């Protein structure tokens, strides 16, 4: 197994091509035409895509966790506000909606 850090500029180029919307096969073919070795190119493309997906999943799981904490805080504030004459609807509908939106933003990154 080779280290990705050995081929930093090539990895940057692969990430740039992925951001431009090119697929795995198209990137591999482009790099092979430029003269890179087939084994290195296929392995680097595979590992770079895997690392990119892992980063997106990590960001998504973080957003889901933050959204869940916001929803839980909304629950606690709703319970405590229901016993007083505070701004019950703002806490109930505002924070809960914000928490749910953050959770769904996390889901879009994970799935």
FILUMSE-289116 format. One line per field, with one value per residue (C-alpha): residue in three letters; chain; x, y, z; residue number from 0. Coordinates in Angstrom, 3 decimals, always signed. Layout:
N
code <- [ALA_...]
unit <- [A_...]
east <- [X_...]
north <- [Y_...]
up <- [Z_...]
pos <- [NUM_...]
//
This chain:
111
code <- [UNK_UNK_UNK_UNK_UNK_UNK_UNK_UNK_UNK_UNK_UNK_UNK_UNK_UNK_UNK_UNK_UNK_UNK_UNK_UNK_UNK_UNK_UNK_UNK_UNK_UNK_UNK_UNK_UNK_UNK_UNK_UNK_UNK_UNK_UNK_UNK_UNK_UNK_UNK_UNK_UNK_UNK_UNK_UNK_UNK_UNK_UNK_UNK_UNK_UNK_UNK_UNK_UNK_UNK_UNK_UNK_UNK_UNK_UNK_UNK_UNK_UNK_UNK_UNK_UNK_UNK_UNK_UNK_UNK_UNK_UNK_UNK_UNK_UNK_UNK_UNK_UNK_UNK_UNK_UNK_UNK_UNK_UNK_UNK_UNK_UNK_UNK_UNK_UNK_UNK_UNK_UNK_UNK_UNK_UNK_UNK_UNK_UNK_UNK_UNK_UNK_UNK_UNK_UNK_UNK_UNK_UNK_UNK_UNK_UNK_UNK]
unit <- [A_A_A_A_A_A_A_A_A_A_A_A_A_A_A_A_A_A_A_A_A_A_A_A_A_A_A_A_A_A_A_A_A_A_A_A_A_A_A_A_A_A_A_A_A_A_A_A_A_A_A_A_A_A_A_A_A_A_A_A_A_A_A_A_A_A_A_A_A_A_A_A_A_A_A_A_A_A_A_A_A_A_A_A_A_A_A_A_A_A_A_A_A_A_A_A_A_A_A_A_A_A_A_A_A_A_A_A_A_A_A]
east <- [+0.000_+1.461_+1.226_-0.943_+1.285_+4.064_+1.976_+0.589_+0.364_-1.278_-3.782_-4.549_-5.106_-7.478_-9.454_-9.658_-10.933_-13.509_-14.691_-15.096_-17.562_-15.442_-15.977_-13.474_-12.902_-12.534_-9.963_-8.031_-7.968_-6.862_-3.985_-2.912_-2.801_-0.559_+1.922_+1.406_+1.729_-1.524_-1.055_-0.317_-3.191_-5.841_-4.746_-4.548_-7.940_-9.529_-7.949_-8.624_-12.325_-12.476_-10.886_-13.204_-16.264_-14.976_-14.550_-18.107_-19.462_-17.595_-19.010_-22.484_-22.320_-21.139_-24.116_-26.498_-25.059_-25.346_-28.936_-29.790_-28.319_-30.365_-33.524_-32.767_-32.163_-35.475_-37.165_-35.711_-36.570_-40.093_-40.652_-39.342_-41.181_-44.489_-44.503_-43.908_-45.405_-42.358_-42.203_-43.392_-44.152_-40.813_-38.849_-41.099_-41.324_-38.188_-35.491_-37.088_-37.274_-33.668_-32.514_-34.399_-32.945_-29.420_-30.082_-31.348_-28.336_-26.198_-28.223_-27.529_-23.809_-23.966_-26.280]
north <- [+0.000_+3.329_+6.567_+9.272_+11.980_+10.899_+12.157_+15.421_+17.422_+14.499_+14.119_+17.841_+17.489_+14.538_+16.547_+19.482_+17.205_+15.692_+19.181_+19.924_+17.019_+14.434_+10.757_+8.166_+6.632_+9.998_+11.163_+7.902_+8.188_+11.835_+11.052_+8.026_+10.216_+12.654_+9.834_+8.678_+4.976_+3.039_+1.350_+4.639_+6.445_+3.825_+3.482_+7.243_+7.900_+5.158_+6.351_+10.029_+9.347_+7.209_+9.963_+12.592_+10.488_+9.866_+13.617_+14.321_+11.584_+13.017_+16.480_+15.018_+13.088_+16.224_+18.164_+15.393_+15.475_+19.276_+19.122_+16.469_+18.609_+21.603_+19.463_+18.184_+21.732_+22.719_+19.869_+20.945_+24.598_+23.694_+21.635_+24.400_+27.152_+25.330_+25.869_+29.608_+32.320_+32.540_+32.522_+28.942_+28.920_+30.481_+27.839_+24.995_+25.785_+27.871_+25.762_+22.477_+23.588_+24.785_+21.477_+19.464_+21.548_+20.974_+17.222_+17.057_+19.052_+16.365_+13.634_+15.199_+14.897_+11.354_+9.927]
up <- [+0.000_-0.996_+0.920_-0.590_+0.872_-1.520_-4.453_-3.045_-6.298_-8.103_-5.274_-5.461_-9.199_-8.650_-6.079_-8.487_-11.274_-8.905_-7.985_-11.695_-11.896_-13.669_-12.912_-11.737_-15.185_-16.876_-14.302_-14.634_-18.427_-18.314_-15.950_-17.991_-21.114_-19.215_-18.666_-15.100_-14.305_-14.386_-10.994_-9.229_-10.923_-10.169_-6.546_-5.966_-7.559_-5.466_-2.210_-2.906_-3.539_-0.411_+1.715_+0.235_+1.060_+4.588_+5.108_+3.914_+6.173_+9.148_+8.457_+8.078_+11.329_+13.111_+11.738_+12.797_+16.318_+16.529_+15.271_+17.844_+20.625_+19.429_+19.402_+22.893_+24.134_+22.539_+24.392_+27.721_+27.169_+26.068_+29.214_+31.467_+29.543_+29.760_+33.540_+33.203_+31.058_+28.780_+25.008_+24.625_+20.848_+19.864_+21.739_+20.659_+16.968_+16.390_+18.006_+17.008_+13.382_+13.456_+14.947_+12.359_+9.520_+10.821_+11.118_+7.534_+6.321_+7.958_+6.254_+2.857_+3.487_+4.824_+2.191]
pos <- [0_1_2_3_4_5_6_7_8_9_10_11_12_13_14_15_16_17_18_19_20_21_22_23_24_25_26_27_28_29_30_31_32_33_34_35_36_37_38_39_40_41_42_43_44_45_46_47_48_49_50_51_52_53_54_55_56_57_58_59_60_61_62_63_64_65_66_67_68_69_70_71_72_73_74_75_76_77_78_79_80_81_82_83_84_85_86_87_88_89_90_91_92_93_94_95_96_97_98_99_100_101_102_103_104_105_106_107_108_109_110]
//
